[in-house]
Amino acid sequence: MNTTRRALIGRAAGLGAAAALPGALLAQTSTPTKAARRFDPEPGDWRTFEVTTRIDLPATTSATRVWVPLPSVQTPWQQTLGHTFSSNGQARLASDGAQGVRMVAAEFAPGAAQPFVEVTSRVRTQSRDESQARRRAAEDSATLREALKPTRLLPTDGIVRDTARQATRGARGDEAKARAIYDWVVANAYREPKVRGCGEGDIKTMLETGNLGGKCADLNALFVGLCRSVGLPARDVYGIRLAPSAFGYRELGGNPTSLKGAQHCRAEVYLQARGWTAMDPADVAKVMRHETREWIKQAGNPIVKPVYEGLFGGWEGNWMAYNTAHDVKLPGAQEGELGFFMYPVAESADGRFDSYAPDDFKYQITARQVAA
């Protein structure tokens, strides 16, 4: 770990994390299952990927619509280079019209035989490490206000605000508060493999029931909602893993030949000294639960600790972002808005297809690294 990151972690933990984080969380396990691992993503060489989504529908008996998310962000860590698509229906580039969410929308007439749509996006990605970042230009005030608003699944009052205030008690400054919330999520929430897809992100229900098990769209939404409720602009970043981790963590990578189930939501918080800063407490929980046969319960375990430290302020560039939107309205959809949009979506007169069942609603996602 570089010395700059170590200083960032030390300052924040000293100010705010201790009040929220049980001492056992950072304790080493008495019998580590493996030697210490390395996880230290740093900005460097860009990687270029072509990401292809192919959807094949059954013969239609009614009008059927399909929406495929496109990477819609241009950032210091991801550049979207372009899209191509083909279909035997009526397909077009489209937008939600409110939050800048881009997609390919396709429509098939009743009786269409073997309807399909195939979309390929080309992106460049690199790893992030905001602990080394110098102060950036101030973010647009409208963007920051948007990143403080409650959403349908992320309220910022009641039990959400009460929990955040408790987690950040004693923390001074935005960096310390963000660290305290990150630590609170790692200490109190956990990866629940029985949750379908990436979860739903209904944080009020999670807190009211005390059931803090979930997946990335639950745990990182919890981080985002808690941050917003105490005045820290934060947002979910919805995307998909494209390639294996360069650090050997099985759970932090994707199989580029078959990315079904590789969707992954991350988070960002806006810190005055660093701008938008990468966060991913959900992946810490995933490594704790799945990286080894045993469910690791301490973030200080030598397998978990590098990830716990590295995902506060950084993430690896083997992942592509689609968008940062909540409560997404799909153009022309009959059913209601989506809590988030990182899976292909389709609907017919019989209702919406199950995006979490790619073997029933048949779609495949693949990626390949190409020369820049």
KAHU-V767007 format. One record per residue. N is the residue number from 1. RES is the residue in one small letter. PSI is psi in radians with two decimals (none if undefined). OMEGA is omega in whole degrees, -180 to 180 (NA if undefined). Layout:
N;RES;PSI;OMEGA  N;RES;PSI;OMEGA
//
This chain:
1;m;2.36;-178  2;n;2.74;-175  3;t;-0.52;178  4;t;-0.79;178  5;r;-0.73;-180  6;r;-0.68;179  7;a;-0.73;179  8;l;-0.84;-179  9;i;-0.74;-179  10;g;-0.78;-180  11;r;-0.85;-176  12;a;-0.76;-178  13;a;-0.68;-180  14;g;-0.55;-177  15;l;-0.70;-169  16;g;-0.40;-169  17;a;-0.54;-172  18;a;-0.62;-178  19;a;-0.48;-174  20;a;-0.31;-168  21;l;2.04;176  22;p;2.48;-178  23;g;-0.55;-178  24;a;-0.42;-176  25;l;-0.68;-176  26;l;-0.06;180  27;a;2.52;174  28;q;2.53;171  29;t;2.63;-176  30;s;-0.47;-180  31;t;1.40;180  32;p;2.47;-178  33;t;-0.41;180  34;k;2.91;174  35;a;2.82;-180  36;a;2.51;-180  37;r;2.93;179  38;r;2.36;172  39;f;1.76;-172  40;d;1.17;-178  41;p;2.38;179  42;e;2.55;176  43;p;2.51;-179  44;g;-2.27;-177  45;d;2.37;174  46;w;2.57;173  47;r;2.41;-179  48;t;2.27;-179  49;f;2.55;164  50;e;2.16;-176  51;v;2.14;-174  52;t;2.25;174  53;t;2.19;180  54;r;2.18;180  55;i;2.24;176  56;d;2.08;-176  57;l;2.71;172  58;p;2.82;177  59;a;2.34;-172  60;t;2.44;171  61;t;-0.15;176  62;s;2.96;177  63;a;2.35;-178  64;t;2.39;179  65;r;2.57;-180  66;v;2.47;175  67;w;2.22;-179  68;v;2.11;-180  69;p;2.52;176  70;l;2.56;172  71;p;2.15;-170  72;s;0.26;-176  73;v;2.55;171  74;q;1.94;-171  75;t;3.05;173  76;p;-0.23;-178  77;w;-0.09;175  78;q;2.35;175  79;q;2.17;177  80;t;2.15;-171  81;l;-0.34;179  82;g;2.98;-177  83;h;2.59;168  84;t;2.70;178  85;f;2.72;177  86;s;2.71;-179  87;s;2.72;170  88;n;0.25;171  89;g;-2.85;177  90;q;1.84;-175  91;a;2.56;-178  92;r;2.78;169  93;l;2.45;-176  94;a;2.99;180  95;s;2.74;176  96;d;-0.24;176  97;g;0.00;-177  98;a;-0.75;-172  99;q;0.21;178  100;g;0.34;179  101;v;2.15;-179  102;r;2.63;-177  103;m;2.89;164  104;v;2.21;177  105;a;2.30;-180  106;a;2.55;180  107;e;2.44;-178  108;f;2.35;-179  109;a;2.74;175  110;p;2.40;179  111;g;0.03;179  112;a;2.34;-179  113;a;2.30;177  114;q;0.94;179  115;p;2.45;178  116;f;2.77;168  117;v;2.40;180  118;e;2.26;-175  119;v;2.29;176  120;t;2.23;176  121;s;2.49;176  122;r;2.24;-179  123;v;2.74;170  124;r;2.36;-180  125;t;2.71;170  126;q;2.85;179  127;s;2.87;-180  128;r;2.62;171  129;d;1.53;-177  130;e;-0.17;177  131;s;-0.37;178  132;q;-0.07;-174  133;a;2.41;171  134;r;2.86;180  135;r;2.26;-179  136;r;2.97;177  137;a;2.54;-178  138;a;2.47;178  139;e;2.66;177  140;d;2.35;-175  141;s;-0.58;179  142;a;-0.66;178  143;t;-0.71;179  144;l;-0.68;177  145;r;-0.70;179  146;e;-0.61;-178  147;a;0.12;174  148;l;-0.11;-174  149;k;2.57;169  150;p;2.71;173  151;t;3.13;-178  152;r;-0.70;-177  153;l;-0.13;-179  154;l;1.27;173  155;p;2.77;-179  156;t;0.25;179  157;d;-2.98;174  158;g;-2.32;-174  159;i;-0.47;178  160;v;-0.86;180  161;r;-0.72;180  162;d;-0.73;180  163;t;-0.75;-179  164;a;-0.70;179  165;r;-0.69;177  166;q;-0.75;-178  167;a;-0.56;-175  168;t;0.16;-180  169;r;2.22;-180  170;g;-0.21;180  171;a;2.43;-179  172;r;2.10;179  173;g;2.75;-173  174;d;-0.62;-179  175;e;-0.75;180  176;a;-0.65;178  177;k;-0.74;178  178;a;-0.72;179  179;r;-0.72;-179  180;a;-0.70;179  181;i;-0.75;175  182;y;-0.85;-179  183;d;-0.64;179  184;w;-0.74;179  185;v;-0.77;179  186;v;-0.68;-176  187;a;-0.56;-169  188;n;-0.54;179  189;a;2.91;-178  190;y;2.76;178  191;r;2.19;178  192;e;1.83;-174  193;p;-0.33;-179  194;k;-0.27;178  195;v;2.37;-177  196;r;2.52;177  197;g;-2.34;177  198;c;0.15;-177  199;g;-3.05;-176  200;e;-0.45;179  201;g;0.46;179  202;d;1.47;-169  203;i;-0.52;178  204;k;-0.81;178  205;t;-0.70;178  206;m;-0.83;-177  207;l;-0.68;-179  208;e;-0.65;-179  209;t;-0.30;-174  210;g;0.11;178  211;n;1.66;-176  212;l;0.35;173  213;g;2.47;179  214;g;-2.86;176  215;k;-2.86;-167  216;c;-0.70;-179  217;a;-0.26;174  218;d;-0.93;-172  219;l;-0.72;178  220;n;-0.52;172  221;a;-0.65;177  222;l;-0.78;176  223;f;-0.82;-177  224;v;-0.81;-179  225;g;-0.72;178  226;l;-0.72;177  227;c;-0.87;-178  228;r;-0.64;-174  229;s;-0.32;176  230;v;0.41;171  231;g;0.25;176  232;l;1.99;176  233;p;2.29;-178  234;a;2.76;-180  235;r;2.60;170  236;d;2.60;176  237;v;1.98;-171  238;y;2.24;-176  239;g;-2.65;-175  240;i;2.46;176  241;r;2.44;-174  242;l;-0.43;-171  243;a;2.86;178  244;p;2.73;175  245;s;2.42;177  246;a;-0.17;-176  247;f;0.16;173  248;g;0.11;177  249;y;1.96;-178  250;r;-0.68;-174  251;e;-0.15;-176  252;l;0.33;179  253;g;3.05;178  254;g;2.78;176  255;n;1.87;-172  256;p;-0.33;179  257;t;-0.24;178  258;s;1.76;-175  259;l;0.34;172  260;k;2.21;-178  261;g;0.07;-179  262;a;0.02;177  263;q;2.44;-179  264;h;2.28;178  265;c;2.38;173  266;r;-3.00;-177  267;a;2.75;172  268;e;2.57;171  269;v;2.49;-179  270;y;2.05;178  271;l;2.36;-173  272;q;-0.65;-176  273;a;-0.22;-171  274;r;-0.18;-175  275;g;-2.69;-180  276;w;2.18;-171  277;t;2.27;-176  278;a;2.48;177  279;m;2.61;175  280;d;1.17;177  281;p;-0.43;180  282;a;-0.64;179  283;d;-0.47;172  284;v;-0.81;179  285;a;-0.61;180  286;k;-0.75;177  287;v;-0.71;180  288;m;-0.67;-174  289;r;-0.62;-166  290;h;-0.27;-172  291;e;-0.53;177  292;t;3.00;180  293;r;-0.58;178  294;e;2.60;174  295;w;1.86;-178  296;i;2.28;-175  297;k;-0.07;-178  298;q;2.25;178  299;a;-0.29;177  300;g;-0.06;175  301;n;2.46;-174  302;p;-0.34;175  303;i;-0.66;-174  304;v;-0.64;-170  305;k;-0.78;179  306;p;-0.62;179  307;v;-0.77;177  308;y;-0.74;180  309;e;-0.73;-174  310;g;-0.53;-176  311;l;0.03;165  312;f;1.61;180  313;g;-0.04;-179  314;g;2.91;167  315;w;2.88;-174  316;e;2.55;-175  317;g;0.46;175  318;n;0.54;-172  319;w;2.55;-179  320;m;2.38;177  321;a;2.44;170  322;y;-0.97;-173  323;n;3.09;179  324;t;0.44;-168  325;a;2.55;170  326;h;2.77;174  327;d;1.06;-173  328;v;2.25;175  329;k;2.02;180  330;l;2.28;-178  331;p;2.21;178  332;g;0.02;-179  333;a;2.50;176  334;q;-0.62;-180  335;e;3.04;-171  336;g;3.14;-177  337;e;2.74;177  338;l;2.52;172  339;g;-0.62;175  340;f;2.91;-174  341;f;1.61;173  342;m;0.13;174  343;y;2.61;169  344;p;2.57;-179  345;v;2.47;175  346;a;2.66;175  347;e;2.66;176  348;s;-2.98;178  349;a;-0.37;180  350;d;-0.09;179  351;g;-2.98;-177  352;r;2.40;176  353;f;2.81;-180  354;d;1.77;-178  355;s;-0.34;-180  356;y;0.07;-179  357;a;1.28;-174  358;p;-0.18;175  359;d;-0.33;175  360;d;-0.93;168  361;f;1.66;-161  362;k;1.91;171  363;y;2.67;177  364;q;2.52;177  365;i;2.26;178  366;t;2.82;177  367;a;2.63;172  368;r;2.43;177  369;q;2.36;-177  370;v;2.89;176  371;a;2.52;-178  372;a;none;NA
//
